[in-house]
Amino acid sequence: MTLRVLRAADRTAVPWKNGGGVTREIAASPEGASMDAFDWRVSLADVAADGPFSAFPGVDRTLTVVEGAGMDLMVGGEHHIVDEQYWPHDFPGDLETDGRLLEGPVVNFNVMYRRGHTQAATAVVRGTLRLMVPQGGAVLAVALEDGAVLDGQGVELARYDAVLVTGESPGVLRTQGYAVVVTLSVR
């Protein structure tokens, strides 16, 4: 088992080209991959203005609002109101997508994964969860509130801290608040 703790305080905010927000990458595979070469990528985005999403041909996306009132997403000409915190919303990254803020800025948890190569399952949890790492895959757990603990590993997570696990299952994640868990499988 390999376990990496990824602290929120260590992430760099990268401004968007359109000036509408910033992104903080939590983890990607392969590590350090460009936006055209990742198998999967997980990030937090501070969205401050309405605007178009970048297109990612051949990539599926999951967006989860973790702060703020939400967004009205226009995905491939269809409206999707994403106004519940901690409710993952899936959509194809290659469709034209535009986002409108419902009531001010939001923070979105984003998962992007290469279609046909990687599969991602995103779940928001509270309480106790046994982490199960798929063979050849990974599990990324991100605390959405302070107070997550990875039992048996001596790892405590503050808000937006993460733990990336590959190999054998590390045990049980216990949270006092909410955490998001992404299970990544290679096809």
Backbone hydrogen bonds, N-H to C=O, Kabsch-Sander energy under -0.5 kcal/mol:
donor,donor_aa,acceptor,acceptor_aa,energy
2,T,166,T,-2.7
4,R,164,L,-2.5
6,L,4,R,-0.5
6,L,162,A,-3.1
7,R,5,V,-0.6
10,D,7,R,-1.3
11,R,8,A,-1.6
14,V,12,T,-0.5
14,V,23,T,-2.8
16,W,21,G,-2.7
19,G,16,W,-1.2
22,V,46,D,-1.7
23,T,14,V,-2.1
24,R,44,L,-3.1
25,E,23,T,-0.5
26,I,42,V,-2.6
27,A,42,V,-1.7
29,S,40,W,-2.5
33,A,30,P,-2.1
37,A,34,S,-1.2
38,F,34,S,-0.8
39,D,29,S,-4.3
40,W,29,S,-1.5
41,R,112,M,-2.7
42,V,27,A,-2.9
43,S,110,N,-2.3
44,L,24,R,-2.3
45,A,108,N,-2.8
46,D,22,V,-2.4
47,V,45,A,-0.7
47,V,106,V,-2.9
48,A,20,G,-3.0
48,A,46,D,-0.6
49,A,20,G,-1.3
51,G,99,G,-2.6
53,F,97,T,-3.0
56,F,93,G,-3.0
59,V,56,F,-1.7
60,D,113,Y,-2.7
61,R,91,F,-2.7
62,T,111,V,-2.4
63,L,89,H,-2.8
64,T,109,F,-2.3
66,V,107,V,-3.0
67,E,107,V,-1.4
71,M,82,V,-2.2
72,D,100,R,-3.1
73,L,71,M,-0.7
73,L,80,H,-3.0
74,M,98,D,-3.0
75,V,73,L,-0.7
75,V,78,E,-2.9
76,G,74,M,-0.6
76,G,96,E,-3.1
78,E,75,V,-1.6
80,H,73,L,-2.6
82,V,71,M,-3.3
82,V,80,H,-0.7
83,D,81,I,-0.8
85,Q,83,D,-0.6
86,Y,65,V,-2.8
87,W,84,E,-1.2
89,H,63,L,-2.2
91,F,61,R,-2.3
93,G,59,V,-3.1
95,L,92,P,-0.9
98,D,74,M,-1.9
99,G,51,G,-2.9
100,R,72,D,-2.0
102,L,70,G,-2.3
103,E,104,G,-0.5
106,V,47,V,-1.9
107,V,67,E,-2.0
108,N,45,A,-2.7
109,F,64,T,-3.3
110,N,43,S,-3.2
110,N,108,N,-0.6
111,V,62,T,-2.4
112,M,41,R,-2.8
113,Y,60,D,-2.4
114,R,39,D,-3.0
115,R,58,G,-2.7
117,H,114,R,-1.7
118,T,114,R,-2.6
119,Q,185,S,-2.8
121,A,183,T,-2.0
123,A,181,V,-2.3
125,V,123,A,-0.5
125,V,179,A,-3.3
127,G,177,G,-0.6
128,T,126,R,-0.6
129,L,173,L,-2.4
131,L,129,L,-0.6
131,L,171,G,-2.2
133,V,131,L,-0.5
137,G,134,P,-2.6
138,A,184,L,-2.2
139,V,165,V,-2.3
140,L,182,V,-2.6
141,A,163,V,-2.5
142,V,180,V,-2.9
143,A,161,D,-2.3
144,L,178,Y,-2.3
145,E,178,Y,-1.1
147,G,157,L,-1.1
148,A,157,L,-1.6
149,V,174,R,-3.1
150,L,155,V,-2.5
151,D,149,V,-0.9
151,D,172,V,-2.3
153,Q,150,L,-1.7
154,G,150,L,-0.6
155,V,150,L,-1.0
156,E,154,G,-0.5
157,L,148,A,-3.1
160,Y,143,A,-3.7
161,D,158,A,-2.3
162,A,6,L,-2.4
163,V,141,A,-2.2
164,L,4,R,-2.8
165,V,139,V,-3.1
165,V,163,V,-0.5
166,T,2,T,-2.4
167,G,137,G,-0.6
171,G,131,L,-0.5
173,L,129,L,-3.2
174,R,149,V,-3.0
174,R,172,V,-0.5
175,T,127,G,-3.1
176,Q,147,G,-0.9
179,A,125,V,-2.3
180,V,142,V,-2.8
181,V,123,A,-3.2
182,V,140,L,-3.1
183,T,121,A,-2.6
183,T,181,V,-0.5
184,L,138,A,-3.1
184,L,182,V,-0.6
185,S,119,Q,-2.9
185,S,183,T,-0.5
187,R,117,H,-3.0
